[in-house]
């Protein structure tokens, strides 16, 4: 039971919307609560990994049985494509169960259980262009205005085990990816944002409040999972890693509850609640309904953010439950295949169970103190000043150039809409060395990965305090983003820049080998990624002016040494141009001070010199010939599914074509899912959208299917052929409805400051600078007629269109039993309707 917090803070933050929220909650709670009940009772293991229980894929890391609270050691096979980067290494998954623990004690103990380091999560940065040179994460999305990919998830199989068991899993890179066995269990196509992340070999401690289960007696159970991604050597030291875990728990236990940590965490939650920004109503209501399982109705809005009373006895009670005899351990690695004597029924994941030895239990129970461990220091990034800075007298509705020199061009926009004490600062470091050749591309990636790894200590505390930062590599150099409360943001930026300036001389040799190995595995295992990812990747290779294939990157990786990387990093930072955006709670004076600090550090510590104007040009996209219907065929021997991406290039982005393509796109998007999924059943991933890259745009249709790509391509063409009649016969009222819906969507204000910052930053990084794009294009949309759309279709998309530019990638499965051979029925359709295709071969490496 969470007690109401007594505070002088005005309780007006969310209560203005309380009536609307409760109305929405009442109308949806029956469905959501029913769904949550089904997940709790039928798919208990889904809580362990925060994955939806209704989205099946490969089992990732073993099988949890949450009805037990006894020690089990398990080792099992991962056959999910998203986990194949562990094919030659492994992972340790430890769950320490806390049976019948009060919610209050869980929330009291969270701040004490946080480690010094946590896995770095990447900030989402809206980028227009696909990246083909870095390993892609398994997460994927289809957004109509950017090149991204849909995600796949891994449900955990739920199998009861006897106490004190060890379950071994091994990795099968050749297994299929979950869409070949049964269409009944496949996920529906959905749109989510691409979020690239990198595996880290540091301990990842999850929030214990997020994992809940109820035993048959109705008692609530919580567990505290710890995950460690292992190197090749690490799998042989799994017991030592577990010992380190219990040494850290011993440190916390010996020093006892610390009231200052409780107060610090309470302060962080107060700040988060006080300045909580708007969310999507559907997401907010869903989270509220989920919280009904945890809190009383009258506390549901504030309970997750409230710590009312310091109770060291509850904290100690929870710590006493984090014991080896209250733990389950899973080991996942390829080398355990000979030990696996069982197979789970869903995806054929091999595993075995073994009892834990008394020697191991005794060793972990009686661990000694480790002087290398210590409790975290007070968090220096917690903001204390939340005042809004005085507004400039001439605030522009859009970003304006604040500072322009040969080294830096800084854009600035003081927030006058959201009125929150937050700031978003984005910096693009453009360097001609970053994507010069495959070897330079590899070294840029390695340098940034090592740098982020070295700053985990700063980034974790900053993240807790509501600050986030990320450094990523692009084809043009590096992208640095910092967001959060404006008060301490300059402190974080200063630390990042100081570390960057001196990092080249302090690259840890051991961390270098580990990060390089992870990068190597990511490149090598790209072949096992989903077919749609290969299709998108192949389109990019065909159309980018300069693109390095995975094979080229792998071949050049062997010649890279730590010494060579150190030398390259000096070159990388020696010549550059920085484009920046300062948006939020910062007037011109503050924005200028940030830019001046950046310029000073670059000139004094890095001795950076500016680039020539010709070195600032962006890459272009290859123009597909007119009246062309080109096909690029490639193969995949891992998955049974084949895939096609049909891309209809519509030319350079400009006002008229932007509006017509965006108006045309939702019509086939709605129809194609109905036809493909329910009538023809072409595949479980069927998506259409707009592809934008290098200032060029076009319509894309992606289908991953158990049917041959030639057949699916013929069905796509047949579908597009019907579009003219569909639009011609569309009533004027319905056409006007499409226009109004698009207008409303384009003019919708982002719910958060970060959303508006992303829009501004996209215009800057694409060098289009059309900050008022939405209003300009909506104004043009009002004059568009049905005849304009039909002419757009006749000119660019119809089969006999005079300006048609089509390129289709056919990814053909060569796996046993795969969709690499046309059936007799498919052959008849293809022979009649697809004889006009021209198959082309590109001179490039394939992977």
Buried (B, 14 or more C-beta within 10 A) or exposed (E): EBEEBEEEEEEEBBEEBEEEBBEBBEEBBEEBBEBBEEBBEEBBBBBBBEBEBBBBBBBBBBBBBBBBBBBBBBBBBBBBBBBBBBBBBBBBBBBBBBBEBBBBBBBBBBBBBBBBBBBBEBBBBBBBBBBBBBBBBBBBBBBBBBBBBBBBBBBBBBBEBEEBBBBBBBBBBEBBBBBBBEEEBBBEBEEBBBBBEBBBBBBBBBEBBEBBBBBEEEEBBBBBBBBBBBBBEBBEBBBEBBBBBBBBBBBBBEEEBBEEBBEBBBBBBBBEBBBEEBEEBEEBBBEBBBBBBBBEEEBBBBBBBBBBEEBBEBBBBBBEBBBBEBBBBBBBBBBBBEBBEBEBEBBBBBBBBBBBEEEBBEBBEEBEEBEEBEBBEEBEBBBEEBEBBEEBEEEEEEBEEBBEEEBBBBBBBBBEEBEBBBBBBBBBBBBBBBBBEBBBBBBBBBBBBBBBBBBBBBBBBBBBBBBBBBBBBBBBBBBBBBBBBBBBBBBBBBBBBEBBBEBBEEBEEEBBBBBBBBBBBBBBBBBBBBBBBBBBBBBBBBBBEEBBBBBBBBEBBEEBEBEEBBEBBEBBBEBBBBBBBBBBBBBBEBBBEBBEBBBEBBEEBBEBEBBEEEBBEBBBBEEBEEEEBBBBBBBBBBBBBBBBBBBBBBBBBEEEBBBBBBBBBBBBBEBBBEBBBEEBBBBBBBBBBBBBBBBBBBBBBBBBBBBBBBBBBBBBBBBBEEBBEEBEEBEEEEBEEBBEEBBEEBEEEBBBBBBBBBBBBBBBBBEEEBBEBBEBBBEBBEEBEBEBBBEBBBBBBBEEBEBBBBBBBBBBBBBEEBBBEBEEEBBEBBEEBBEEBEEEEEEBBEB
